[in-house]
Amino acid sequence: MGVEQTFDIVFGIHSIAAALKNPLRQHEKLVATDEGLLELQKKHNIQARKLEIKLEIVSSHQLQELGKRYCAEMDVEFNRVPSGVFLKTSPLETYEIQSILKKPQVRILALDQITDVHNGAAILRTASFYGVDAIIIPSSKSFGFTPTFYRIASGAPEFVQLIRVSSLSRAVGQLNDAGITTIGLSEHSENSLNSEQLRSETRMCLLLGAEETGLSNAVSRLVQKSLSLPSQGGIKSLNVSAASAIAMEKCFGIV
């Protein structure tokens, strides 16, 4: 992650609307064209001029230049600002792992060495869809909360509790000690879990590893159960965000 961010820049009209409604955010300003404000009102019924937030109306060219400048300050790659609007706000709130250890029912997702921002954002969006309560993300070797991340995540980070840990393996040990079932997604597992086996679980954590290498050795040797997704066709592997959606259906899609 590098240097700790002092602000977030949120791209994407759905993500901006979700962030504006998040009471834990402290908004600095909304930068938009007149067309961007109309789009925000049309799609989310948000009348920006009535919000208690600094509003900066600019031309399309100025919007892109300001977006580029803020991305440079964050040391992240700039992609064109979509929808004619972006939000400058306080960094997303993150929590300590102790906040979830005693919950009587909890659905947790843990991400091990997933660095691609597109995969990370897609996984968070799916996690929010499945009602995941918390997502554990290591402080190093993980994707950052960039404007592109927020655009792709489509507001999901505002609805899921994010937990930062310095060591994921230590976090897994804490989950195990707290009686939370830890399940690692692994293509090498010979004993594939199914929904029936997970039906009685009310406190569980699904762990996903990097696309090329899977879970790290330090993490995989600590998980209590393994989940595999055996191929039924010619393609033998999936993109990690696609695999995560199937794994979440198995673990969290149980009615």
Backbone as CSV, one residue per row, in Angstrom:
resi,resn,N_x,N_y,N_z,CA_x,CA_y,CA_z,C_x,C_y,C_z
1,MET,0.814,-1.213,0.000,0.000,0.000,0.000,0.848,1.262,0.000
2,GLY,2.056,1.177,0.507,2.930,2.337,0.513,2.536,3.323,1.593
3,VAL,2.649,4.644,1.257,2.345,5.697,2.210,0.843,5.711,2.504
4,GLU,0.522,5.908,3.762,-0.883,5.929,4.163,-1.606,7.098,3.510
5,GLN,-2.773,6.814,2.927,-3.548,7.841,2.252,-4.165,8.804,3.259
6,THR,-4.148,10.085,2.897,-4.787,11.098,3.734,-6.155,11.482,3.197
7,PHE,-6.481,11.010,1.999,-7.800,11.239,1.426,-8.091,10.146,0.402
8,ASP,-9.362,9.991,0.080,-9.808,9.092,-0.975,-10.380,9.907,-2.117
9,ILE,-10.125,9.448,-3.331,-10.797,9.992,-4.502,-11.699,8.885,-5.042
10,VAL,-12.976,9.180,-5.130,-13.957,8.180,-5.540,-14.462,8.510,-6.936
11,PHE,-14.227,7.573,-7.863,-14.777,7.654,-9.215,-15.981,6.718,-9.305
12,GLY,-16.859,6.989,-10.253,-18.000,6.107,-10.501,-19.241,6.612,-9.790
13,ILE,-20.293,6.858,-10.531,-21.462,7.529,-9.967,-22.149,6.704,-8.880
14,HIS,-22.170,5.368,-9.020,-22.786,4.527,-7.979,-21.940,4.549,-6.705
15,SER,-20.628,4.535,-6.882,-19.718,4.573,-5.731,-19.789,5.914,-5.019
16,ILE,-19.894,6.991,-5.783,-19.999,8.327,-5.194,-21.284,8.442,-4.372
17,ALA,-22.376,7.953,-4.936,-23.658,8.018,-4.217,-23.592,7.244,-2.911
18,ALA,-22.974,6.057,-2.930,-22.855,5.249,-1.712,-21.962,5.940,-0.686
19,ALA,-20.862,6.536,-1.143,-19.942,7.223,-0.232,-20.606,8.451,0.400
20,LEU,-21.389,9.180,-0.376,-22.072,10.367,0.148,-23.050,10.013,1.254
21,LYS,-23.574,8.787,1.209,-24.546,8.341,2.216,-23.881,7.654,3.412
22,ASN,-22.569,7.497,3.355,-21.842,6.826,4.444,-21.552,7.835,5.561
23,PRO,-22.166,7.675,6.739,-21.981,8.660,7.814,-20.572,8.669,8.403
24,LEU,-19.776,7.650,8.099,-18.413,7.588,8.621,-17.423,8.370,7.763
25,ARG,-17.853,8.827,6.615,-17.002,9.620,5.742,-17.088,11.107,6.102
26,GLN,-15.979,11.805,5.965,-15.939,13.257,6.090,-15.584,13.813,4.710
27,HIS,-16.575,14.350,4.013,-16.369,14.747,2.627,-15.707,16.119,2.524
28,GLU,-14.729,16.221,1.634,-14.040,17.498,1.418,-14.706,18.294,0.307
29,LYS,-14.908,17.644,-0.840,-15.599,18.358,-1.919,-16.049,17.400,-3.013
30,LEU,-17.067,17.855,-3.730,-17.577,17.146,-4.892,-17.229,17.999,-6.106
31,VAL,-16.513,17.409,-7.050,-16.094,18.115,-8.258,-16.909,17.557,-9.416
32,ALA,-17.566,18.448,-10.173,-18.473,17.946,-11.203,-18.706,18.969,-12.299
33,THR,-19.095,18.454,-13.446,-19.656,19.293,-14.496,-21.158,19.426,-14.231
34,ASP,-21.805,20.347,-14.918,-23.255,20.473,-14.768,-23.948,19.180,-15.179
35,GLU,-23.437,18.543,-16.224,-24.020,17.275,-16.686,-23.831,16.172,-15.651
36,GLY,-22.673,16.173,-14.958,-22.408,15.178,-13.922,-23.380,15.294,-12.764
37,LEU,-23.718,16.528,-12.381,-24.678,16.735,-11.298,-26.065,16.237,-11.691
38,LEU,-26.443,16.483,-12.934,-27.741,15.998,-13.410,-27.792,14.476,-13.418
39,GLU,-26.676,13.844,-13.791,-26.604,12.386,-13.805,-26.730,11.823,-12.397
40,LEU,-26.082,12.475,-11.427,-26.148,12.038,-10.037,-27.575,12.143,-9.504
41,GLN,-28.264,13.208,-9.881,-29.646,13.385,-9.440,-30.571,12.380,-10.123
42,LYS,-30.364,12.155,-11.422,-31.244,11.274,-12.183,-31.128,9.824,-11.716
43,LYS,-29.902,9.357,-11.446,-29.698,7.951,-11.113,-29.852,7.647,-9.631
44,HIS,-29.589,8.639,-8.772,-29.616,8.360,-7.333,-30.429,9.376,-6.527
45,ASN,-31.116,10.272,-7.214,-31.956,11.264,-6.548,-31.168,12.094,-5.536
46,ILE,-29.917,12.363,-5.859,-29.067,13.183,-4.989,-28.948,14.579,-5.599
47,GLN,-29.464,15.577,-4.883,-29.359,16.959,-5.332,-28.130,17.578,-4.665
48,ALA,-27.033,17.539,-5.384,-25.733,17.897,-4.812,-25.705,19.320,-4.266
49,ARG,-26.446,20.218,-4.863,-26.422,21.617,-4.418,-27.069,21.796,-3.046
50,LYS,-27.819,20.796,-2.603,-28.455,20.865,-1.288,-27.645,20.138,-0.207
51,LEU,-26.547,19.496,-0.600,-25.718,18.776,0.364,-24.826,19.732,1.137
52,GLU,-24.470,19.336,2.359,-23.524,20.134,3.153,-22.105,19.720,2.778
53,ILE,-21.708,20.104,1.580,-20.408,19.737,1.055,-19.976,20.813,0.059
54,LYS,-18.692,21.072,0.024,-18.171,22.027,-0.955,-18.389,21.461,-2.353
55,LEU,-18.969,22.277,-3.229,-19.269,21.855,-4.592,-18.451,22.703,-5.556
56,GLU,-17.691,22.045,-6.411,-16.849,22.742,-7.379,-17.334,22.384,-8.792
57,ILE,-17.938,23.349,-9.467,-18.449,23.138,-10.819,-17.349,23.523,-11.813
58,VAL,-17.017,22.594,-12.684,-15.898,22.798,-13.620,-16.312,22.335,-15.012
59,SER,-15.452,22.643,-15.976,-15.663,22.152,-17.334,-15.193,20.701,-17.426
60,SER,-15.525,20.024,-18.507,-15.100,18.635,-18.691,-13.586,18.516,-18.678
61,HIS,-12.910,19.474,-19.318,-11.441,19.439,-19.348,-10.862,19.650,-17.951
62,GLN,-11.395,20.617,-17.218,-10.907,20.876,-15.857,-11.129,19.668,-14.952
63,LEU,-12.263,18.986,-15.134,-12.562,17.799,-14.330,-11.487,16.741,-14.516
64,GLN,-11.111,16.495,-15.763,-10.097,15.477,-16.035,-8.729,15.900,-15.492
65,GLU,-8.402,17.162,-15.618,-7.107,17.645,-15.129,-7.022,17.566,-13.601
66,LEU,-8.103,17.896,-12.914,-8.115,17.785,-11.455,-8.027,16.329,-11.021
67,GLY,-8.753,15.464,-11.718,-8.671,14.039,-11.408,-7.260,13.513,-11.601
68,LYS,-6.620,13.946,-12.667,-5.237,13.527,-12.943,-4.292,14.021,-11.850
69,ARG,-4.514,15.251,-11.381,-3.644,15.814,-10.337,-3.769,15.054,-9.024
70,TYR,-4.998,14.735,-8.641,-5.191,14.000,-7.391,-4.617,12.582,-7.484
71,CYS,-4.754,11.950,-8.630,-4.165,10.616,-8.803,-2.645,10.686,-8.690
72,ALA,-2.055,11.745,-9.208,-0.603,11.918,-9.097,-0.191,12.097,-7.637
73,GLU,-1.003,12.828,-6.871,-0.716,13.013,-5.445,-0.808,11.695,-4.691
74,MET,-1.697,10.810,-5.140,-1.860,9.497,-4.512,-0.863,8.479,-5.067
75,ASP,-0.141,8.871,-6.114,0.823,7.992,-6.778,0.138,6.753,-7.343
76,VAL,-1.009,6.964,-8.015,-1.727,5.875,-8.667,-1.974,6.251,-10.121
77,GLU,-2.180,5.231,-10.934,-2.432,5.451,-12.350,-3.755,6.183,-12.555
78,PHE,-3.737,7.147,-13.468,-4.954,7.908,-13.757,-5.701,7.264,-14.920
79,ASN,-7.000,7.048,-14.728,-7.906,6.668,-15.797,-8.983,7.740,-15.880
80,ARG,-9.458,7.997,-17.037,-10.405,9.094,-17.262,-11.552,9.068,-16.254
81,VAL,-11.913,10.239,-15.736,-13.021,10.360,-14.790,-14.331,10.116,-15.538
82,PRO,-15.110,9.109,-15.111,-16.367,8.835,-15.798,-17.519,9.654,-15.216
83,SER,-18.568,9.802,-15.974,-19.848,10.370,-15.503,-19.786,11.841,-15.117
84,GLY,-18.664,12.498,-15.390,-18.590,13.933,-15.150,-18.590,14.359,-13.702
85,VAL,-18.107,13.484,-12.793,-18.120,13.833,-11.371,-17.149,12.939,-10.602
86,PHE,-16.508,13.497,-9.565,-15.768,12.682,-8.614,-15.831,13.320,-7.230
87,LEU,-15.525,12.503,-6.228,-15.633,12.927,-4.832,-14.275,12.842,-4.150
88,LYS,-13.906,13.912,-3.433,-12.728,13.881,-2.567,-13.239,13.779,-1.136
89,THR,-12.819,12.729,-0.430,-13.382,12.449,0.885,-12.341,11.838,1.804
90,SER,-12.708,11.621,3.046,-11.781,11.028,4.012,-11.533,9.564,3.672
91,PRO,-10.398,9.006,4.105,-10.107,7.590,3.825,-11.173,6.675,4.406
92,LEU,-11.372,5.561,3.740,-12.346,4.577,4.193,-11.969,4.056,5.579
93,GLU,-12.956,3.951,6.450,-12.738,3.460,7.814,-12.352,1.979,7.791
94,THR,-11.304,1.613,8.512,-10.941,0.204,8.666,-10.929,-0.148,10.155
95,TYR,-11.005,-1.453,10.456,-11.212,-1.909,11.825,-10.152,-2.928,12.235
96,GLU,-10.137,-3.233,13.542,-9.265,-4.264,14.078,-10.002,-5.603,14.055
97,ILE,-9.260,-6.682,14.011,-9.871,-8.007,13.907,-10.681,-8.364,15.151
98,GLN,-10.336,-7.775,16.290,-11.071,-8.066,17.525,-12.548,-7.689,17.416
99,SER,-12.879,-6.817,16.479,-14.260,-6.348,16.357,-15.220,-7.440,15.874
100,ILE,-14.684,-8.546,15.330,-15.566,-9.594,14.793,-15.443,-10.931,15.523
101,LEU,-14.452,-11.080,16.404,-14.147,-12.396,16.968,-15.250,-12.957,17.855
102,LYS,-16.047,-12.103,18.474,-17.057,-12.592,19.417,-18.478,-12.556,18.867
103,LYS,-18.623,-12.225,17.600,-19.971,-12.176,17.028,-20.567,-13.578,16.954
104,PRO,-21.827,-13.756,17.367,-22.432,-15.093,17.367,-22.662,-15.653,15.970
105,GLN,-22.862,-14.776,15.007,-22.992,-15.173,13.607,-22.172,-14.206,12.763
106,VAL,-21.340,-14.736,11.906,-20.502,-13.840,11.115,-20.026,-14.528,9.837
107,ARG,-20.046,-13.785,8.764,-19.507,-14.211,7.474,-18.316,-13.331,7.147
108,ILE,-17.166,-13.956,6.984,-15.921,-13.213,6.786,-15.260,-13.690,5.500
109,LEU,-14.615,-12.761,4.812,-13.799,-13.076,3.643,-12.397,-12.562,3.937
110,ALA,-11.369,-13.355,3.611,-9.988,-12.921,3.801,-9.249,-13.065,2.476
111,LEU,-8.496,-12.038,2.098,-7.823,-11.998,0.802,-6.312,-12.046,0.996
112,ASP,-5.678,-13.066,0.430,-4.258,-13.309,0.623,-3.473,-12.956,-0.643
113,GLN,-2.732,-11.863,-0.602,-1.827,-11.456,-1.671,-2.546,-11.162,-2.995
114,ILE,-3.751,-10.663,-2.906,-4.473,-10.256,-4.112,-4.141,-8.786,-4.369
115,THR,-3.365,-8.537,-5.397,-2.830,-7.197,-5.646,-3.534,-6.460,-6.774
116,ASP,-4.201,-7.192,-7.658,-4.847,-6.554,-8.803,-6.106,-5.816,-8.351
117,VAL,-6.152,-4.528,-8.635,-7.251,-3.700,-8.146,-8.586,-4.101,-8.777
118,HIS,-8.558,-4.564,-10.025,-9.796,-4.977,-10.684,-10.388,-6.220,-10.002
119,ASN,-9.522,-7.192,-9.711,-9.981,-8.388,-9.001,-10.472,-8.046,-7.602
120,GLY,-9.699,-7.237,-6.891,-10.079,-6.862,-5.530,-11.428,-6.176,-5.481
121,ALA,-11.662,-5.239,-6.397,-12.931,-4.510,-6.416,-14.093,-5.421,-6.778
122,ALA,-13.877,-6.306,-7.753,-14.937,-7.237,-8.162,-15.296,-8.189,-7.019
123,ILE,-14.288,-8.633,-6.277,-14.528,-9.529,-5.141,-15.332,-8.816,-4.055
124,LEU,-14.996,-7.568,-3.769,-15.745,-6.825,-2.746,-17.197,-6.617,-3.168
125,ARG,-17.411,-6.376,-4.439,-18.786,-6.184,-4.921,-19.593,-7.475,-4.727
126,THR,-18.978,-8.611,-5.054,-19.651,-9.893,-4.859,-19.887,-10.161,-3.377
127,ALA,-18.894,-9.836,-2.546,-19.020,-10.047,-1.104,-20.191,-9.254,-0.537
128,SER,-20.359,-8.027,-0.994,-21.477,-7.213,-0.529,-22.806,-7.823,-0.968
129,PHE,-22.823,-8.388,-2.166,-24.032,-9.049,-2.677,-24.430,-10.220,-1.794
130,TYR,-23.438,-10.973,-1.275,-23.712,-12.147,-0.452,-23.829,-11.822,1.035
131,GLY,-23.813,-10.556,1.379,-24.014,-10.181,2.770,-22.844,-10.505,3.667
132,VAL,-21.635,-10.503,3.111,-20.437,-10.725,3.934,-20.318,-9.591,4.944
133,ASP,-20.042,-9.941,6.197,-19.979,-8.943,7.262,-18.656,-8.189,7.291
134,ALA,-17.570,-8.899,7.013,-16.254,-8.286,7.131,-15.289,-8.896,6.125
135,ILE,-14.345,-8.087,5.670,-13.311,-8.553,4.748,-11.955,-8.203,5.344
136,ILE,-11.112,-9.223,5.488,-9.771,-9.045,6.048,-8.785,-8.862,4.905
137,ILE,-8.021,-7.772,4.980,-7.054,-7.445,3.928,-5.698,-7.158,4.577
138,PRO,-4.641,-7.865,4.174,-3.312,-7.586,4.724,-2.836,-6.185,4.337
139,SER,-2.028,-5.599,5.186,-1.532,-4.247,4.927,-0.548,-4.205,3.759
140,SER,0.166,-5.299,3.522,1.125,-5.354,2.416,0.681,-6.401,1.397
141,LYS,1.188,-6.278,0.194,0.881,-7.205,-0.903,-0.622,-7.306,-1.149
142,SER,-1.282,-6.162,-1.151,-2.713,-6.106,-1.425,-3.006,-4.901,-2.316
143,PHE,-4.157,-4.933,-2.963,-4.588,-3.815,-3.804,-4.836,-2.585,-2.944
144,GLY,-4.804,-1.422,-3.569,-5.051,-0.181,-2.854,-6.441,0.363,-3.117
145,PHE,-6.876,1.284,-2.263,-8.192,1.903,-2.412,-8.059,3.122,-3.340
146,THR,-7.919,2.838,-4.614,-7.690,3.858,-5.628,-9.005,4.307,-6.258
147,PRO,-8.991,5.400,-7.022,-10.218,5.799,-7.724,-10.776,4.697,-8.623
148,THR,-9.903,3.960,-9.298,-10.342,2.850,-10.146,-10.990,1.751,-9.310
149,PHE,-10.406,1.453,-8.152,-10.982,0.466,-7.240,-12.416,0.840,-6.888
150,TYR,-12.641,2.085,-6.504,-13.976,2.508,-6.107,-14.951,2.436,-7.277
151,ARG,-14.496,2.812,-8.471,-15.379,2.765,-9.637,-15.856,1.340,-9.898
152,ILE,-14.947,0.377,-9.862,-15.298,-1.011,-10.173,-16.113,-1.636,-9.043
153,ALA,-15.798,-1.272,-7.800,-16.498,-1.854,-6.643,-17.949,-1.382,-6.547
154,SER,-18.293,-0.292,-7.227,-19.674,0.166,-7.361,-20.376,0.377,-6.018
155,GLY,-19.655,0.911,-5.032,-20.247,1.248,-3.735,-20.098,0.194,-2.661
156,ALA,-19.642,-1.004,-3.027,-19.549,-2.107,-2.055,-18.703,-1.785,-0.824
157,PRO,-17.574,-1.076,-0.952,-16.755,-0.813,0.248,-17.468,-0.031,1.341
158,GLU,-18.537,0.658,0.996,-19.278,1.439,1.993,-20.187,0.563,2.840
159,PHE,-20.415,-0.681,2.413,-21.386,-1.545,3.090,-20.758,-2.742,3.793
160,VAL,-19.457,-2.942,3.635,-18.770,-4.086,4.223,-17.685,-3.590,5.166
161,GLN,-17.608,-4.181,6.337,-16.577,-3.811,7.310,-15.215,-4.309,6.825
162,LEU,-14.258,-3.402,6.682,-12.924,-3.752,6.206,-11.944,-3.808,7.371
163,ILE,-11.202,-4.900,7.446,-10.264,-5.121,8.549,-8.852,-5.212,7.987
164,ARG,-7.970,-4.361,8.452,-6.563,-4.373,8.032,-5.751,-5.155,9.059
165,VAL,-4.908,-6.058,8.586,-4.032,-6.809,9.495,-2.610,-6.776,8.945
166,SER,-1.638,-6.798,9.848,-0.237,-6.814,9.425,0.198,-8.208,8.997
167,SER,-0.437,-9.247,9.556,-0.105,-10.632,9.230,-1.384,-11.439,9.073
168,LEU,-1.640,-11.937,7.865,-2.855,-12.713,7.653,-2.796,-14.057,8.364
169,SER,-1.620,-14.671,8.396,-1.506,-15.958,9.088,-1.812,-15.797,10.572
170,ARG,-1.360,-14.728,11.196,-1.682,-14.478,12.604,-3.187,-14.258,12.770
171,ALA,-3.790,-13.571,11.809,-5.231,-13.337,11.860,-6.005,-14.648,11.763
172,VAL,-5.549,-15.563,10.902,-6.208,-16.858,10.779,-6.129,-17.619,12.097
173,GLY,-4.981,-17.547,12.760,-4.833,-18.172,14.068,-5.809,-17.605,15.077
174,GLN,-6.031,-16.298,15.034,-6.992,-15.667,15.948,-8.418,-16.121,15.642
175,LEU,-8.739,-16.255,14.365,-10.066,-16.735,13.982,-10.284,-18.161,14.476
176,ASN,-9.273,-19.006,14.286,-9.361,-20.393,14.755,-9.573,-20.452,16.263
177,ASP,-8.798,-19.654,16.985,-8.905,-19.639,18.449,-10.273,-19.148,18.923
178,ALA,-10.903,-18.306,18.109,-12.214,-17.762,18.471,-13.354,-18.700,18.075
179,GLY,-13.016,-19.850,17.500,-14.045,-20.813,17.115,-14.713,-20.521,15.789
180,ILE,-14.092,-19.670,14.984,-14.612,-19.362,13.655,-13.993,-20.334,12.648
181,THR,-14.814,-21.010,11.883,-14.332,-22.004,10.924,-13.643,-21.318,9.758
182,THR,-12.387,-21.676,9.502,-11.624,-21.087,8.405,-11.572,-22.059,7.229
183,ILE,-11.940,-21.572,6.058,-12.062,-22.399,4.854,-11.216,-21.789,3.756
184,GLY,-10.226,-22.524,3.274,-9.354,-22.023,2.233,-9.748,-22.540,0.864
185,LEU,-9.866,-21.645,-0.118,-10.138,-22.066,-1.491,-8.824,-22.555,-2.106
186,SER,-8.799,-23.827,-2.520,-7.570,-24.411,-3.053,-7.894,-25.382,-4.173
187,GLU,-7.249,-25.217,-5.315,-7.461,-26.137,-6.439,-6.804,-27.489,-6.191
188,HIS,-5.951,-27.542,-5.159,-5.232,-28.790,-4.851,-5.975,-29.657,-3.834
189,SER,-7.062,-29.140,-3.277,-7.792,-29.906,-2.268,-8.472,-31.119,-2.906
190,GLU,-8.327,-32.266,-2.259,-8.969,-33.495,-2.752,-10.354,-33.681,-2.140
191,ASN,-10.608,-33.023,-1.035,-11.899,-33.164,-0.344,-12.702,-31.880,-0.518
192,SER,-13.444,-31.814,-1.610,-14.220,-30.620,-1.915,-15.411,-30.501,-0.979
193,LEU,-15.537,-29.347,-0.341,-16.688,-29.098,0.517,-17.911,-28.800,-0.340
194,ASN,-19.070,-29.159,0.157,-20.302,-28.783,-0.524,-21.200,-28.021,0.449
195,SER,-22.278,-27.468,-0.086,-23.161,-26.633,0.725,-23.761,-27.383,1.905
196,GLU,-24.048,-28.659,1.730,-24.639,-29.448,2.814,-23.703,-29.509,4.017
197,GLN,-22.402,-29.652,3.748,-21.427,-29.734,4.835,-21.282,-28.407,5.574
198,LEU,-21.648,-27.310,4.914,-21.483,-25.989,5.517,-22.784,-25.441,6.108
199,ARG,-23.875,-26.183,5.951,-25.178,-25.660,6.329,-25.275,-25.312,7.813
200,SER,-24.583,-26.051,8.652,-24.671,-25.811,10.095,-23.695,-24.740,10.586
201,GLU,-22.824,-24.259,9.698,-21.826,-23.271,10.104,-22.456,-21.878,10.161
202,THR,-22.332,-21.223,11.303,-22.856,-19.863,11.447,-21.740,-18.825,11.605
203,ARG,-20.507,-19.317,11.814,-19.353,-18.419,11.961,-18.238,-18.990,11.084
204,MET,-18.009,-18.346,9.951,-16.995,-18.890,9.049,-16.263,-17.787,8.299
205,CYS,-15.055,-18.133,7.883,-14.222,-17.227,7.101,-13.734,-17.970,5.865
206,LEU,-14.012,-17.437,4.694,-13.529,-17.979,3.427,-12.273,-17.225,3.035
207,LEU,-11.196,-17.973,2.740,-9.919,-17.361,2.379,-9.615,-17.599,0.910
208,LEU,-9.251,-16.516,0.208,-8.923,-16.578,-1.209,-7.487,-16.126,-1.414
209,GLY,-6.765,-16.838,-2.284,-5.380,-16.501,-2.544,-5.168,-15.853,-3.897
210,ALA,-3.929,-15.470,-4.162,-3.571,-14.834,-5.422,-3.845,-15.773,-6.594
211,GLU,-4.110,-15.170,-7.748,-4.559,-15.939,-8.902,-3.537,-16.983,-9.350
212,GLU,-2.271,-16.642,-9.373,-1.249,-17.553,-9.884,-0.781,-18.555,-8.829
213,THR,-0.696,-18.122,-7.588,-0.065,-18.957,-6.555,-1.036,-19.508,-5.519
214,GLY,-2.252,-18.982,-5.455,-3.195,-19.436,-4.442,-2.833,-18.918,-3.064
215,LEU,-3.304,-19.596,-2.043,-2.983,-19.198,-0.675,-1.509,-19.419,-0.384
216,SER,-0.928,-18.529,0.395,0.468,-18.698,0.804,0.584,-19.890,1.744
217,ASN,1.762,-20.457,1.813,1.982,-21.628,2.682,1.662,-21.305,4.140
218,ALA,2.048,-20.106,4.572,1.831,-19.718,5.970,0.345,-19.703,6.322
219,VAL,-0.492,-19.356,5.347,-1.930,-19.300,5.575,-2.579,-20.663,5.366
220,SER,-2.218,-21.346,4.273,-2.896,-22.603,3.920,-2.724,-23.688,4.977
221,ARG,-1.596,-23.679,5.705,-1.412,-24.727,6.710,-2.229,-24.470,7.975
222,LEU,-2.840,-23.294,8.077,-3.632,-22.964,9.262,-5.135,-23.121,9.055
223,VAL,-5.589,-23.136,7.801,-7.033,-23.228,7.577,-7.543,-24.597,8.006
224,GLN,-8.750,-24.615,8.534,-9.315,-25.858,9.075,-9.906,-26.760,7.989
225,LYS,-10.445,-26.141,6.931,-11.059,-26.905,5.852,-10.635,-26.320,4.504
226,SER,-10.718,-27.153,3.469,-10.381,-26.691,2.130,-11.582,-26.840,1.211
227,LEU,-11.683,-25.904,0.279,-12.766,-25.914,-0.699,-12.146,-25.891,-2.086
228,SER,-12.505,-26.851,-2.923,-12.009,-26.868,-4.300,-13.180,-26.691,-5.261
229,LEU,-12.873,-26.191,-6.443,-13.869,-26.011,-7.492,-13.427,-26.835,-8.698
230,PRO,-13.734,-28.132,-8.706,-13.271,-28.999,-9.785,-13.883,-28.616,-11.127
231,SER,-13.032,-28.587,-12.154,-13.493,-28.256,-13.500,-14.356,-29.376,-14.064
232,GLN,-15.392,-28.993,-14.797,-16.243,-29.970,-15.474,-16.130,-29.849,-16.998
233,GLY,-15.140,-29.096,-17.436,-14.957,-28.884,-18.870,-13.508,-28.736,-19.246
234,GLY,-13.268,-28.117,-20.400,-11.909,-28.007,-20.921,-11.053,-26.992,-20.199
235,ILE,-11.666,-25.940,-19.666,-10.912,-24.933,-18.919,-10.734,-25.416,-17.484
236,LYS,-9.496,-25.410,-17.010,-9.201,-25.993,-15.696,-9.084,-24.969,-14.567
237,SER,-9.061,-23.688,-14.898,-8.920,-22.685,-13.841,-9.768,-21.458,-14.171
238,LEU,-10.029,-20.645,-13.152,-10.846,-19.454,-13.289,-10.088,-18.225,-12.799
239,ASN,-10.471,-17.070,-13.313,-10.036,-15.810,-12.740,-10.448,-15.782,-11.267
240,VAL,-9.617,-15.191,-10.399,-9.878,-15.254,-8.964,-11.202,-14.592,-8.586
241,SER,-11.613,-13.555,-9.301,-12.888,-12.922,-8.952,-14.060,-13.820,-9.329
242,ALA,-13.941,-14.546,-10.449,-14.993,-15.492,-10.831,-15.034,-16.666,-9.854
243,ALA,-13.846,-17.174,-9.497,-13.776,-18.282,-8.537,-14.340,-17.864,-7.182
244,SER,-14.094,-16.626,-6.798,-14.587,-16.150,-5.502,-16.116,-16.130,-5.470
245,ALA,-16.740,-15.788,-6.599,-18.206,-15.746,-6.641,-18.798,-17.143,-6.437
246,ILE,-18.189,-18.156,-7.076,-18.681,-19.525,-6.912,-18.447,-20.004,-5.478
247,ALA,-17.269,-19.692,-4.938,-16.951,-20.107,-3.568,-17.883,-19.441,-2.556
248,MET,-18.214,-18.179,-2.783,-19.124,-17.486,-1.863,-20.537,-18.066,-1.955
249,GLU,-20.924,-18.490,-3.146,-22.240,-19.134,-3.282,-22.273,-20.416,-2.463
250,LYS,-21.182,-21.183,-2.490,-21.108,-22.421,-1.721,-21.122,-22.156,-0.217
251,CYS,-20.380,-21.143,0.196,-20.232,-20.888,1.640,-21.339,-20.006,2.212
252,PHE,-21.718,-18.962,1.475,-22.622,-17.966,2.033,-23.987,-17.926,1.362
253,GLY,-24.172,-18.710,0.318,-25.435,-18.682,-0.398,-26.427,-19.681,0.106
254,ILE,-26.155,-20.252,1.281,-27.013,-21.276,1.855,-28.241,-20.627,2.487
255,VAL,-29.404,-21.088,2.109,-30.665,-20.532,2.665,-31.112,-21.364,3.846
